[in-house]
């Protein structure tokens, strides 16, 4: 502060120095100094070494920083054991959070240094430990106050035999009665010395080894001991250490009384087997993700094969209670090629997401996307098995996005017959598809509860409009009329003009109380986004409140976009 702005004391102006700041204010400032280091899902640890410049500023600041234990309770250790000892000493009697941020950390030496302070450790994290320093197991000291533990082991040997014969070391001895969060990566979790009755979050990363070290029945019993578990995340290769030596649906069942989130990724047959030994309530947010599928045929079957073989007899509540389902095969630039999402009502936290990953098919394409043929295979297979995946479910809304051009009438008919309570049907084409097969399927099966149909990005030539008109008229004659109809179709421009649709608009208005027919130039129609025109705006889907009576909110997690008229009832 300059002298001209300093406070006036007895008629004199004195400059305000940094040492004049109250200690309470200094402590608040020092607590915010430096950046927080976050690693994946681990808790962030502040690098206390960022306080060193402030400690060299003045003797007063040095005394304040060194004399405030709370500034030293988060300890990031890289290469200096002396720094760890100094931080632990300055934190006095407070609980400390410690992160070893070096692949060269000697695990045994770290435990030796921490042993006198083991009852003061609230959070402990080891990053990228070298597997060469372990045998077949890892044992930790008893830590009565430990709430969070993270261990990542780096396996540079790949599939080669090492001193531990290629077996991932197992975390066996661990006495932490109040442990709430556990993240392990590169090691197995097998028969801990005491049950994790307080554990709320468990994440198991990849296991790299040559042999299976835990049987599925033991794995399931371990989960049953985690009675407080709220979030379980089994990442890719986490099941590689599990021996699935009993048939699906036999043996113990894991019941999770407090579980809210469950994510499992890995080999299709292993995920399927594990799910057959689990009881998952309908209100659990469930994510299933396959490993990389190397061919089109296996990828096309993976979406339903990842579920238990006996779907009607399994204990996965969402498969029998879902009311809204979306199938999406996007031509995007990610590893995921097929999404199936189902929700119970409009509660987006009670859902199942099935994600199929494809590697070889995508890498073979110049632009990194799967071929149209492959996307068509994924889409057709998903539609063919969808009713089998959700047997007897009260599904009312169905949204399908994909290669409509390859879907035959029989596939549409099987799909519609599998959901007799269907009320809303949305079909969004990747382009080049005709509505004829779908229209004929809707006239061969009553689907009597269907009230609203929205067809988007499909062809709208005269023959296509004729097919849709016949379908709508047939339903009206059968006593199952539509209440709302929206057609956002594409047609070829002839002599600079689109086909005249006024006659069809009048007929649809006569048959359906609320109808809308809009044609676009076929060359301008792109996936999920119709060409801009007067009276049209683009909105993120999760902000749209009035579309389909909120039915499309099922897509919120994908952040999809749709085009909506800014005026009119539709």
N, C-alpha and C positions, 0 to 999 in steps of 0.2 A: 504494500500500500504506500503510495507516495505521501510525502509529508503534508501536502496541501489537503489530503483527505483524512489525515490521522486525527484521532480525538484530541480535544483541547484539555490539557491538564494544568490547572493553576495559571492560565493565561499563556502557556507554552504549547507548541505543537511538537509531538514526539512521533517518530516513525514506529509503526507497529511491526515488530520482528516475528519471525516464525516461532521463536521460543515462547512468545506471549500467548499462543493458542492454548486453550484448555486441553488437558490430557484426554478428557472424555471425547472431545472432538477429534483429536489426533488419532485415537484408537479406532474411531469409526472410519476415518480416512484410510488408515493403514489396512483395515480389514478388507477394503476394496482394491488395494493395490495388486497389480499383477493379473494374469489371466488364469482362467480355470481350465485344466486339462481334462477332457472327457474322452473316454475310450469305449466306443461301442455302447453297450447297455450298462457299462459300469458307472458307478457314481463318480462325478468329477472331483478331482483333488487339486487344491490350490498349490501352486509352486511358491513356497514361502521364501525361496531365494530372491524373489523379486523385491523383498524388503531390504536387501543388503545396501543398495544405494541410499535409501532413507536412513539406515543406521549410521552411515558415514557422514551425514549432513551436519549433525550436531550431537553434543554429549547428551542433551535432554532427550532428543529423539531416540538415541541409542538406549537410554535408560528406560524410556516408555515402551519401546518395542521388546527389549529383552525381559522387561518386568511384567509383560501382559501374556499370561499363559494361553489365552484363547487364540492369539495370533500364531501359535505354534502347534496347534492340535491337528492340522492337516499337513502331512509330511510326504513330499515327493522325493524318492530316493533314486538317484541314477548311478553314480560311481563311487560316492563318498560315504563310507561307513561312519566317519567322524561327524558328518552332517546329520546323519540319522541319530547318533547319540546326543548331539547338541540339541536337536529339536525335541527329542523325548524328554531330555532334562528340563528344558525351558517350559514345556507344557505342564510341568509339575504333576498334579494329581488328576488332571482332566482326561477324559477318554480321547484317544487319538485315532485318526484315520490315516493309514499308511499305504502308499502305493510304490512298489518296486518297479521302476520303469527302465529296465535294462535286461536284454537277453543274456547278459553275462552274470546275472545275479546268482550268487552261490546260495542255494536254498538252505542248506544246513547251517551256514554261517549266519544267515539272516535270522533263523530260528534261535540260534545261540544268543545273538544280541537282544532279541525281543523277549527271551525267556523271563528275565526279571520284571518285565512290564506286561506280561501276557494278560493280566486281569484289567488292563487299562486300554485294551485295543477294541475299538468299536467297529472298525472297518479295516479289512486287509485285502490287498490286491497284489497279485504277482502277474507281470506281463511277460510273455514270450520266454518262459524258462526253457533251458535246453534239456531235452529228454535224456541226454547221455548221463546226467547226474542222478538218475533214478533207476531203480530196479523195477519190480512189478507193482509197487504200491507207494503211496505218499502218506505219511503220517504227520499230523499237526499236533502241536502242544494243546492242552486243554485251555480254552479261553472262555471264561464265564460270561464276559460282557460282549462278545463278538456278535454283531448284528448282520454284517455283510461280508461275504468272502468271494473273491474272484481269483481264479487260477487259470492261466493260459500257458500251455506247454507247446513249444515249437518242435516239430519233427522234421528235421532236415533229411532223414534217411529215406523218406518215401516208403516204399515197400521192401527195402533192404533189411536184412537181419542185423540187429545191433546187439549191444550188451544185454538188452532185455528181450531179445529174440523177437523183436517186432511187435511186442505186446504193449498196448497203451497202458501206462501205469494207472492204477486205480486209487481213488481217494477212499481209503478204508478207515483209518483211525482219525476221528474228528469228534472231539468233545466240545460242543458249543450249544448248550441247552436253549439259548435264546436266539439262535441264528434265524434271521428272517429272509435274507436274500443270498442266493448261491448261484454263481456263474462258473462253470467249468468248461474248458475248451482244450481238446487234445488229450484228455484223460477220461477214464471210465468212472462211473459213480456206482460203487458196488459195496453192499453190506456195511454201511457205516456202523461204528461201534455203538451209537445211540440213535434212536429215531429222531427225525427232524420234525418234532411235533409243533414247533412255532414257525416253520418255514412257510413264507407267503409267495415268494418268487423263486422259481428254479429254471435256469437255462443251461442246457447241455449242448455244447458245440460238437464239432466233428471228433470222432475217435479214429485214430490211424494205427492200425495194428494188423497182424497176420492171423490172429486167432480170436475166436469168440470167447469172452471171459465171463459172461453172465447169461443165465437162462431166462427166458421170457417170464416164467412163473415167479422167479426171484425179483425180476424187474418190476412186475406188477405189485408184488407184496411190498416192495420199497415205497411205491407211490401210496399204498394204503396207510403207511405209517405217517405220511405227510398230511395230517388231518386238517391243517390250516392253510393248505396250498390254495392260492388265488390265481396265480399265473404260471403256466407251464409252457416252456418253449424248447422243443426238441428240434434242433437245426439239422441241416443236411449232414449226413454221415454220423449223426448222434446215435443211430441204432446199429451202427456197424459192429459194435462190441456185443450185441445181444444175439443169443442163439434162440431162434424160433423153432423149438423142438417139439411143440405140441400143436395139434390142429387148431384152427380158428374156432373160437366160441367155447373151448374147453379149458378147464383150469380156473384159476382165480380171476376175479373181476375187480378192477380199480374203481372205487366210488369216491368221488371228489365232492364232499359236502359244501365246500366254499369256493370252488373253482369258478372263475369268471372269464378267463382267457386261456385258450389252448391252441398252440401252433405246433404242427408236426410237418417236417420235410424229410424226404428221403426216398428210398426205393419203394416203388408202388406196392409190391407184395409185402414188404415189412411194415409199412404204414397200415395197410389193410389188416394185417394180423394183429398189430397192437391195438387198433381201434376195436377189434372184436373182443378184446379183454378190458374194455373201458365202458363205464357208464357216464354218458355226457348229457347233462340236462339241456332242455331247449333254450335256456337263458344264457348258455355259455357261448362266448364269441369264439368261433372255431375257424382256423385256417389250416388247410391241407395243401401242401405243395410237393409236386413230384421232383425227383432228380431229373437231370437232363435226359430226355428221350432221344435215342439215336436214330430212329426211323419213324416214318409217317404212321405205319400200322400200329406200333406200340403207343405212340402219342395219342392217336385217335381213340384208343381204348382206355387210356390211363385215367380219364376223368371219373369213370364209374368203377374201374378196377381198384382204385385207391380206397374205396369204401369196403366195409366188411362184406364177405361173400353172401352171408345170410342177412340181407338188409332188413327184411320184415322182422327178423328175430333179434336184431342187434339193439343195443341200448343207446342210440343216438337220437335224442328227442327231436332235434330240428328236422330230421328227415321225414318225420311223421306229422310235424306241426307247421311247416312252412306254408305261408299263404302267397308269397311273391317270389318268383324265380327269374333270374336273368341268365342268358347264355350269350357270351360275347367272344368272338374270334376277331380281334383287331389286327389290321395290317401295320402294326407299330414296329418300333425299332428296339424292342426289349427282348429278353430271353423268354418271356411268357407268351404263349400262343393261344391259350384257351382259359377263359374265366367262367366259372359257374358260381353264381351268388344266390343264396336263398335267405329270406328273412321271415320272421314271424311277426306279422302285422307291419306297422311302420317303425318298429323299434330296431334301429340299425345296429344296436349293440348286441342283439340276439340274432346272430346270423352265422352261416357257414359259407366260406369262400374256398373254392377248389381251383387251384392254379396248376396248369400243366406247362412244363418247361420243355423247350425243344432246342437242341444244339446243332446237330449235323445238318438238318434241313435249312436252318437259318444261315449257317456259315457257308453253305453252298451257293447262296444267292448273292449277287453282286452288291445289292443295296442293303444286305443284312436282314431282309425280311423273308418270311417263308413264301413259297410259291402260291399262286392262286389255287392250284390243284391241292396242295397240302392243306391250306386253310379250308377248302371245301370239304376235305375228308374229316377234319376235326369238327367242323360244324355239323355235318350230317350225322356223325357218330354220336355227338352230344345230344342232338335232338332224338335220335333213335333210342337212347338209353335213359333219357331224362325221367320218364314216368317210372322206370324201374328203380331209379335212384331215390325217388320220393314216393314210395308206395302209399296209396290211400291218403295222401296228404290233402288238406283242404285248400289247394292252390287256387287262387282267384285271379292272379295277375301273372302273365307270362310275357317276357321281353326277350326277343331273339335278334341278335345282331351278327351278321355274317354273310357268307356266300350263298344267297338265296337261290341263285341260278342252278345249283347242283342238287337242290332238295326236290325229291320226287313226291308225287301226290300221296303215295302210300306212307312215306315217312311223316308227312304232315298229318295224315289221318291217324296213324298210330300215336303221335304226340297228343293230338286233341282228344282222342279216346281215353288217354291216360289221365286226363284232368277234367272230369265231368263237371266240376264246380266252376270252371273258368268263366270269368266275367269280363276281363280286359285282356286284349291281345295286341301287342305292339311288335311289328316286324320292320327292322331297319336293315336294308340291303347294302352290301358293299358296292353295288352297281351291277348292271347287266342282267338282273333277275326279272322274271315275269311273274305276275300274281296268279296266273292261271292254275298251277297245281294247288296252291293254297285255297283258291276260291272253290275249286272242285272238291277238295277235301272237306271244306265247310258245308258243302251241300250233301256229302255222303254220310256225315255224322251230325246229329242234331246240335250237340254242344249247346243245350237249350238255355243255359244261363248267360251266355255271351251277350254283353250289352255294348261294349265299346271296342272298336277296332281301328287301329292306326297303322297304315302302310306308308313307309317312308323310303325314298330313293329307289323305288322299283320302276319298271317301265310303265308308261301310261298311254300306249298307243290305243287306237280305236278298239282293236280286238281285246286288249287287256281291260279296258273300261267295260266292255261288253261282258266279260267273264265276271267282273266284280258286281256288275248290275244284276246278272242272273243269280249270283249267290245271295245278294241282299234281298232280292224279290222272293227267292225260294224260302229263305228264313222267315220272311214276313208271312208267306202262305202257310208255313208250318207252325205258326203261332209262337215263334221265337225271334221276334224282330230285334234289330239293333236300335239302341237309343242314341248312340253317337257314332259317327263315322268321320274319320279324317284321312284324306288321301293327299300325300305330298309326293307326286310322281314325276317321272321324266319322260320326255318325248322328243323326237327329232324335229328340228326346224325345217319346214318345207317352204321354199320361196320367201324366206324371211319371217315366217309366221308359224306359231304352234297350232296343232289341231284345234278346231272349234269344239269346246266342251260344254257349251251352254245347255245343250239338250241333256247331257248326262248330269249336269249340275241340277237341273230341274227335276230329273227322275230320282236322283239320290235325295233331294230335299223332300220329295213326296213320300219316299219310303222310310226315311230316317228323320226323326224330329230335329236333330242337330247334326248337320253334315257340312263337310268342307272338301272341295276338290280344287287343287292347285297343280298346274303343270309347269315344269321347268325345262330349259334346254338341256338335253341329255349330256352334252359336252361340258356343261358347267357344274353338274351335280357331283359333289364330293362326299366322302363318307362323313356322316354325322353333322354335316354343315351344308345346308342348301344355299344357293347363290343369293347374295343380298338383293333386295328389291324394296320398293317403297312400302312402308308400313310394316317392316319386319325388323326385329332386333335379335341379337345374339345374347343369351344369358347362360351363365353356368347352371347346370341342372339342379344343384342343391339349393339354388335361390328361387327356383320356379315353384310356386305354391299351388297354382290353379291347374296345372297340366294333369290330366287324367285323374283328377281328384287326389293328387299326391302319389299316384301309383309309381311314377318314375323315380321317386326318391330312393328306391332300392339301389340306384346307381351312384349314390352320393360319394361312396368311397373311391370311385374311379374319376370323379370330377368331369363327367361327360358334359358335352354341350349339345343343346338342341336349338332349333330356330322356332320362334313363336311369333304369331301375328300380334301386333301391338293393339289391334282393335278387333272387335267382334267377339262372339261368345266362345269361339274355339281357341 
